[in-house]
Amino acid sequence: MNYLTYSYLLTPLHTGASSQAGNLMGIAREAQTELPYLPSSSLRGKIRSVLESMPESKEGAGTFFGERIKDGQQPTEGEVWFADASLLLFPIASYNHQFVWITCPLWLSRWNRWLRNEQLQTLISEWRSLLNTKSEEGGKKAVSPISGTEIYLQGALLSADEIQVIDQAAVCWECFKTLPDGNGILDLKQKLVVLSDDDCAGLVEIGLQREVRVALGETEKTVKGGSFRSEEAIPSETILFFPWGLKPAKDESKTAQVRKTIVNVLNDRLQFGGLEGLGRGWSENSTVEINSVKKEEK
């Protein structure tokens, strides 16, 4: 049985990186796209720690996730798998809409690899073709339900003529209904903008949250030895998704309760990533069941 979990960021997420460049404390990025993501190891570790802390699932958590190396014993394979969490919707400042959510055919296609919705895939293909066609040949800069007005994106301007309007009856709206809404904030029919893959990636880089931190002297409020660092984070209001699944149980008597509890945990609020003491990484999560193998039509 496989699932898809959506994480709506209530606070900025600092995922941590394997290395730092100078004084920049970066975030985890995909090797081929440089897009931010949340590694599956971070997801797995956090979810395991939560389940191990709950009385009803503590006993079977070791078998469920796989036993660690202990007292000379070899590690064991677990009964659950997790994939990395990828971007689905990213908030960008807009002078005339406060902020909007951007996405692109790449992100939507990655999402639909798991949904396997043929109608949605057709729509994504149409958008990709439209966004990759030159304007003089009928192409558009964006696809959005926002009509009759220009859209500012972090200072960039999209005129009304450059926007293809999304039909209010399009299949995408039904698919978006499964997303957590951030306590009523998510309003895609008023604030969704689909851009080309390249434009989306460029705006993500601009829209990442960056903060400079300094170390102060012990006796006076001055910077200690010029020490400072800059930290990156994925901003709040971002939506990520990650697939995960259950393998056949090795010992149902031990893990039956854990299998039930994990779904409840992934339909609640969780804190991922680093800088937990600064309130980073709080997310509202929603989990839906998916089919990993498409059923053959009879």
N, C-alpha and C positions, 0 to 999 in steps of 0.2 A: 504494500500500500504506500502510495506516494502523496506528498502534500506540497503546497506552495504557500509560503508565509510572506506577508507584506509587513514592512516596518515603516511606520510614519514617525519621523524624528520629531520629538517634542523639544529636544535641546540639541545643540550641535554635537556631532560625532567625531571624535578623534580616534582614528583606527590604528595609529602607530605605523612606523615604517622600519624596514630592516637597516636603514642607514640614514645619516643626516648629511646635509650639504651646508658646510659652514655653520652658521647660527640658525639655520632653518630646521625646525622639528617638523618634518613632513608627515604625510599620511600614506597608507598603503595604496598603491596604484597598479593597475593592470599592465603587464609588460608590453602588450601589443598596442594598446590604445592610450595609455597614460591616464585613464579615467579612474577616479577614486572608487574603492570598493571595500567591503567588509569581509576579511578572510574567513573561510569556513572553520579554520582552527579556533578563531576567536568566538564564533558562534557556538561551536561544539563545547568549548571550555566553559563558557558562561552558562549554557543550558545544563551542562552536567553539574556544575556547582550548585545551581538552583535546585535541581532534583535531589542531589545528595543532602541538601539541607532540609528537605521536607520529610517528615516522619513517615508518611504513607509510601514514599518512593525510595527512601534512603537504602533499604536493604537490597533492592534489586538493581540499583543504578550501576554498580560495578559490572555486573553481568551484561546489562543493557548497553553500556558504552564501551565495554571491554576493560578487563582488569589491567592495571598498570604493573610495571615491573616491581615486584615486592618480595623480599625474603628469598631471593634467588630464583623465583618463579618467572617463567616467560609470560609476556603480555598475551592477552587473548583478544580475538576479534569480537567486535560489538555487534549489536543487532540494529543499528541505526546509522545512516549516512547523512552528511550535510554538504551542500555545494556553497560556493561563495555568494554573498549578497551583492547584487548588481543594481545600478541606478535604473529607475523607471520614470520618475518625475523629479525635476529639480527646480527650486524657486529662484527667480531672477527679479531684481528690482525693476519696476516700471513707473515712470513719472506719472502716467495717466491712469494706471490701474493698481498702484501701490506695489504689488508684485504679481507675477504670473508663474505658472508652472510650464517649463519647457520639457520636451522629449523629442525623440527622433526615430526614424525607421530602424536604426540599429538596435536601440533599446527595446522598442516594441517587438521587433522580430525575436530578440532573445527571450522576451517574456512569452511570446506565443509559441516558442519551441515546446513549452510545457503545457500551455493551454490547448494547443493543437486545434484552434478554431479556424476553419477554412475561410469563413467569411471575413474574419479579422485579418487574416493573412492577405487576402485579395485587396482589402482596403489599404493595408500597409504598403503593398507593392504599388498601388496607384499613387500613394503619397510620395513614395521614393522616386518614382518616375517624374512626377510633377516638380519635386524639389530639385531634381538633378538636371532639369531642362532649362535652357537659357530663356530669359524673359522675352526676348524677341521671337522665340519659337513657342510661346504660350506657357512657359514655366512660371512658377511662383516662388517667393522667398519663404512663405510660411503657410501652414494650414491651421485654421483656428475657427472656433465658433464666434469669435469677436468680429462683428461685421460693421461696415459703414464708418469705421474710424481708424486712425493710425495707432500703432502700438510702439511704445518706447521700450526697448530692452537694454537695460544697463547703459543708457545713453544712445544706443543705436536706434534708428527709426525705420519702422516698416509702414509704408503708406497703405491705404485701404486697397489700392489696385494690386499690391504685391501679395495680398492674402487671399487664399482660397477658403471659402467658408465651408465649415463642416456641417453637414445635414444633421439636424437635431434628432433624426431617426436612425443615424448611423449605428452600426453594430458595436462600435467602440464604447458607446455609453453604457450598454448592458454589461460589457466586460469590466468597466471601471467601477461598477456597483459593489464589487467585492473588496475594494480598497478601504482601509480605515480612513475616516474623514477628519482626523485631528480635532475631535470635539466640535464638528460642524464647520471647520474652516475650509476644508477642501470643496471647491466650487468650480469644477472643471468646465462646466458649460458656460462659464463666464470668464475663465482665466487660463484655458489650455492653449498652448502654442506649440505646434509641431514644426521643427526646423530640420534642415539637412544635417547629416551626421557631423560634418565639419563645423558648421555654425554652432551646433549644440555643444560640441567639445570645447570650442573657443570660449563660449559664455560660461561654461562650468568652471574653467580656469579663472575667469574674472570673478565669478560668484562665490568661490570658496571663502570661508571665513578665516581671516588671519589676524592674530593678536601678537603684539610684542610684549615680552615680559623682561623685567630687569631685576637684578639683585641689589638691594639697598644696603648701605653701610650699617654697622651695628649701632653707631652713636648718632648718626645724622641721616636725614633723608636725601642722600645723594647716591648715585649709581656706584656700586662697589667695583672698582677696577674696570669700569667700562663694560661690565658683564651684561649681556642681554641675549635673548633668543626670540625667534619668531615661530609661532605655532600655527599649523593649518588645521582646519576642521571642515567637515561637511555640514552645511548650515541646517538649522531646524526647518521644518516643513518639507524636507526632502522625503521621498518615498523610495525605498529599496525593496527588492524581493529576493527570496532564496528558496530553491527547491530542497526538499529533504524526504527521506523515506525510511520505511521499516523493513528490515530483512526478516526472514523466517526465524521464529523464536527457538532458541536452544533449550530453554527451560521455562515453559510458560508459568509454572508455579512461582518462579522468582520475578519474572519481568511483566506479568500481565498488568499489574497495577501501574508500573512505570509507563507502559504503553498508553494507558488511559490518561495519566497525569500530564505527559509531555504535550499532548494536544491542548489541554487546558492552559498550561504554562505559555504556549505560543499563541494564545488568544488573550493575553494579558500584557501589562506593561513590563518591560525589561530594560536593563541598562547594559549596553554593549561598549566595547572599546576601552580606551584608557582615560585618565584624568577624571575618574569617578568622583573624587573629592571636590571637583569643581562643577559637578552636576552634568558632565558631558554624557552623551550617549543614551538618554532616556528615549524610549520608543513605545508607541502604541502598536500592537501587533494583531494581525488578523490572519487566520489560517484556513485554507480551503483544500479539499481533497481533489486530486487530479489523477488521471490515468497516464501511466508511463508508456503504455503500448496502445496504439490506436486499434480499436476493435475493427475487424473486417466486416464489411457490409454483407449481409446475407442476400 
